[in-house]
Amino acid sequence: MTRDRAAGPAFALEMEAAGPLYERLKAEIRRRIDSGAWPVHHRLPSENELVEALGVSRMTAHRALRELASEGAIVRVRGKGSFVAPRKRSAPVAGVRNIAEEIAERGSAHSALCVLAQAEIAGPDLAEALEIGIGAPVFHSLIVHREDDLPIQLEDRHVNPAIAPGYLEQDFAARTPHAYLTQAAPITRSEQFVEAVLPQAWECRLLAIARGEPCLLVRRRTWSSGVIVTRVRLLYPGTRYRLESSD
């Protein structure tokens, strides 16, 4: 996202209007969004800019922006600022899909940052999840998937190397793990669980979200011909994504 040089014009709040000041600030921001004056991806004034322009307290500016983010009207990107949110991205609850294909179908650009890709030794929990021996080798990758440069998914994956021996040789910036794994070991069965969680500090940094922002977590295992291929945790910022299903 690029900064809009016209992001910080003076506001015209109705100071005599009823209701708390932060609610009036929220209403003015929403008015500008709904009218199209501030289009999707437009950078909002920062908390400091709102304080300076309006003479409100930092607490008032912070609460207004925080609540707008929780309501899905804006997106707050750590280190970059607040932006008018596009319509929430959606992913199907059922089935296993390639996130790069999902993003392309929305007319957006996918990119990926591979944070980690290495061989490790399976501890008791991971060995049980993959149905391998304790101390057996496993492959581990950690990848941030972005849509139009906005982080929308953190993929934390462990793979059985006996089923996908070439996993660590892949360029995950150019080809997703899903694309490789479905070719190397076609999925014959999958299971997944969805829950709401609070992310850890390091996950917040990778997703460029504020501490305490709720996330959606999908835990998934896949099989190929009766053998478990992978266990993966998919973490989505709650203000940027939703999971849906339809019959």
C-alpha positions as CSV (number, residue, x, y, z in Angstrom):
1,M,0.0,0.0,0.0
2,T,1.2,3.5,-0.8
3,R,0.7,6.5,1.3
4,D,-1.8,9.0,0.0
5,R,-0.4,12.5,0.3
6,A,-4.0,13.8,0.8
7,A,-4.6,11.5,3.8
8,G,-4.6,14.1,6.5
9,P,-7.0,17.0,5.7
10,A,-8.7,18.8,8.5
11,F,-11.9,17.3,9.8
12,A,-15.2,19.0,10.3
13,L,-16.7,17.3,13.3
14,E,-20.1,18.5,14.6
15,M,-18.8,19.4,18.1
16,E,-22.4,20.1,19.3
17,A,-23.7,16.7,18.2
18,A,-24.7,14.2,20.9
19,G,-22.7,11.2,21.9
20,P,-19.1,10.5,22.9
21,L,-16.4,12.2,20.9
22,Y,-14.8,9.0,19.7
23,E,-18.2,8.0,18.2
24,R,-18.5,11.3,16.3
25,L,-15.0,10.7,15.0
26,K,-15.9,7.2,13.9
27,A,-19.0,8.6,12.2
28,E,-17.0,11.2,10.3
29,I,-14.5,8.6,9.1
30,R,-17.3,6.3,8.0
31,R,-19.0,9.1,6.2
32,R,-15.8,9.8,4.2
33,I,-15.5,6.1,3.4
34,D,-19.1,5.6,2.4
35,S,-19.2,8.7,0.2
36,G,-16.1,7.5,-1.7
37,A,-14.0,10.5,-0.6
38,W,-11.7,7.9,1.0
39,P,-11.6,4.9,-1.4
40,V,-10.3,1.4,-0.7
41,H,-6.6,1.4,0.4
42,H,-6.7,5.2,1.1
43,R,-4.4,5.9,4.1
44,L,-6.2,7.5,7.0
45,P,-4.7,10.2,9.2
46,S,-2.6,8.7,12.0
47,E,-3.5,9.0,15.7
48,N,-1.0,11.8,16.0
49,E,-2.5,13.6,13.0
50,L,-6.0,13.3,14.3
51,V,-4.9,14.7,17.7
52,E,-3.2,17.6,16.0
53,A,-6.0,18.4,13.6
54,L,-8.9,18.0,16.0
55,G,-7.5,18.7,19.4
56,V,-8.9,15.4,20.7
57,S,-7.0,13.2,23.1
58,R,-4.8,10.3,21.8
59,M,-7.1,7.9,23.7
60,T,-10.1,9.2,21.7
61,A,-8.3,8.8,18.4
62,H,-6.9,5.4,19.3
63,R,-10.4,4.1,20.3
64,A,-12.0,5.4,17.2
65,L,-9.5,3.7,14.9
66,R,-9.4,0.5,17.0
67,E,-13.2,0.1,16.8
68,L,-13.3,0.8,13.1
69,A,-10.7,-1.9,12.6
70,S,-12.6,-4.4,14.7
71,E,-15.8,-3.6,12.7
72,G,-13.9,-4.2,9.4
73,A,-14.1,-0.7,8.1
74,I,-10.4,-0.1,8.1
75,V,-7.2,-2.2,8.2
76,R,-4.4,-1.3,10.5
77,V,-1.0,-2.4,9.2
78,R,1.8,-2.4,11.8
79,G,4.5,0.2,10.9
80,K,2.5,1.6,8.0
81,G,-0.7,3.0,9.3
82,S,-4.5,2.6,8.8
83,F,-6.2,2.1,5.4
84,V,-9.7,1.9,4.1
85,A,-10.5,-1.8,4.0
86,P,-11.6,-3.7,0.9
87,R,-14.4,-6.2,1.3
88,K,-13.2,-9.0,3.6
89,R,-11.4,-11.8,1.8
90,S,-13.1,-15.2,2.0
91,A,-11.9,-18.7,2.1
92,P,-14.0,-21.9,2.0
93,V,-14.3,-23.8,5.3
94,A,-14.6,-27.1,3.5
95,G,-12.0,-28.4,1.1
96,V,-8.3,-27.7,0.6
97,R,-7.4,-24.9,-1.9
98,N,-4.4,-23.1,-3.1
99,I,-4.3,-19.6,-1.6
100,A,-2.6,-18.2,-4.7
101,E,-5.5,-19.4,-6.8
102,E,-8.0,-17.9,-4.4
103,I,-6.3,-14.5,-4.6
104,A,-6.0,-14.6,-8.4
105,E,-9.8,-15.3,-8.6
106,R,-10.4,-12.1,-6.7
107,G,-8.3,-10.2,-9.2
108,S,-5.5,-9.6,-6.8
109,A,-1.8,-10.3,-6.7
110,H,-0.4,-13.1,-4.5
111,S,3.1,-12.9,-3.1
112,A,4.8,-15.0,-0.4
113,L,7.7,-14.6,2.0
114,C,9.4,-17.8,3.1
115,V,10.5,-17.1,6.7
116,L,11.8,-20.6,7.4
117,A,12.4,-23.9,5.5
118,Q,14.4,-26.6,7.3
119,A,14.7,-30.2,8.4
120,E,13.9,-30.9,12.0
121,I,13.4,-33.8,14.5
122,A,9.9,-34.8,15.4
123,G,9.0,-34.4,19.1
124,P,6.2,-36.5,20.7
125,D,3.3,-34.3,19.7
126,L,4.4,-33.8,16.1
127,A,5.3,-37.5,15.8
128,E,1.8,-38.5,16.9
129,A,0.2,-35.9,14.5
130,L,2.1,-37.3,11.5
131,E,2.0,-40.9,12.7
132,I,5.8,-41.2,12.5
133,G,8.4,-42.2,15.1
134,I,9.6,-39.8,17.8
135,G,13.0,-38.5,16.6
136,A,12.2,-39.1,12.9
137,P,13.1,-36.3,10.5
138,V,10.4,-33.8,9.4
139,F,10.4,-30.8,7.1
140,H,9.2,-27.5,8.5
141,S,8.2,-24.3,6.6
142,L,6.9,-20.9,7.8
143,I,5.5,-18.7,5.0
144,V,3.6,-15.4,5.0
145,H,1.1,-15.1,2.1
146,R,0.2,-11.6,1.0
147,E,-2.6,-10.2,-1.1
148,D,-1.7,-7.0,-2.9
149,D,1.2,-6.7,-0.4
150,L,-1.1,-7.1,2.7
151,P,-0.3,-10.2,4.9
152,I,-3.5,-12.3,5.1
153,Q,-2.2,-15.8,6.0
154,L,0.6,-17.2,8.1
155,E,1.2,-20.8,7.1
156,D,3.1,-23.0,9.6
157,R,3.6,-26.4,8.0
158,H,5.3,-29.7,8.9
159,V,5.7,-32.3,6.1
160,N,6.5,-36.1,6.2
161,P,9.7,-36.2,4.1
162,A,9.1,-39.9,3.2
163,I,6.1,-38.7,1.2
164,A,7.4,-35.4,-0.2
165,P,11.2,-35.7,-0.3
166,G,11.7,-32.7,-2.6
167,Y,9.8,-30.3,-0.3
168,L,12.7,-28.2,0.9
169,E,14.1,-27.8,-2.7
170,Q,11.0,-25.7,-3.7
171,D,11.0,-22.0,-4.3
172,F,8.0,-21.0,-2.2
173,A,8.1,-17.5,-3.4
174,A,7.2,-18.8,-6.8
175,R,5.2,-21.9,-6.0
176,T,3.0,-22.5,-2.9
177,P,3.5,-25.6,-0.7
178,H,-0.1,-26.6,-1.7
179,A,0.9,-26.6,-5.4
180,Y,3.9,-28.9,-4.8
181,L,2.3,-31.2,-2.3
182,T,-0.9,-31.9,-4.3
183,Q,1.3,-32.9,-7.3
184,A,3.8,-35.0,-5.2
185,A,1.1,-36.6,-3.1
186,P,-2.5,-36.1,-4.3
187,I,-4.9,-35.5,-1.3
188,T,-7.2,-38.5,-0.7
189,R,-8.4,-37.3,2.8
190,S,-8.3,-34.2,4.9
191,E,-9.4,-33.0,8.4
192,Q,-9.5,-29.5,9.7
193,F,-10.6,-27.5,12.8
194,V,-11.3,-23.8,13.0
195,E,-11.1,-21.7,16.1
196,A,-10.7,-18.1,17.2
197,V,-7.3,-17.3,18.8
198,L,-5.1,-14.5,20.0
199,P,-1.9,-14.6,18.1
200,Q,1.6,-14.7,19.7
201,A,3.9,-11.7,19.5
202,W,6.0,-13.1,16.7
203,E,2.9,-14.0,14.7
204,C,1.7,-10.4,15.1
205,R,5.0,-9.1,13.7
206,L,4.9,-11.4,10.6
207,L,1.2,-10.5,9.9
208,A,1.8,-6.8,10.6
209,I,-1.1,-6.6,13.1
210,A,-1.5,-5.1,16.5
211,R,-1.0,-7.2,19.7
212,G,-4.3,-8.6,20.8
213,E,-6.0,-8.6,17.4
214,P,-8.2,-11.7,17.1
215,C,-7.3,-14.2,14.4
216,L,-8.9,-17.2,12.8
217,L,-6.8,-20.4,13.1
218,V,-7.3,-23.4,10.8
219,R,-5.6,-26.7,11.9
220,R,-5.4,-29.2,9.1
221,R,-4.0,-32.6,8.3
222,T,-4.0,-34.2,4.9
223,W,-3.5,-37.8,3.7
224,S,-2.4,-39.4,0.5
225,S,-3.3,-43.1,-0.1
226,G,-3.7,-43.7,3.6
227,V,-0.5,-41.9,4.8
228,I,-0.4,-38.5,6.5
229,V,1.5,-36.0,4.3
230,T,1.3,-32.8,6.3
231,R,0.1,-31.0,9.4
232,V,-0.4,-27.2,9.0
233,R,-1.6,-24.2,11.0
234,L,-3.1,-21.4,8.9
235,L,-3.5,-18.1,10.8
236,Y,-5.7,-15.4,9.4
237,P,-6.1,-11.8,10.8
238,G,-9.7,-11.6,11.8
239,T,-10.2,-8.1,10.5
240,R,-8.9,-9.0,7.0
241,Y,-10.4,-12.5,6.4
242,R,-13.5,-14.6,6.9
243,L,-14.2,-18.3,6.4
244,E,-17.4,-19.3,4.7
245,S,-19.3,-22.3,3.4
246,S,-22.3,-22.9,1.2
247,D,-24.3,-25.9,0.0
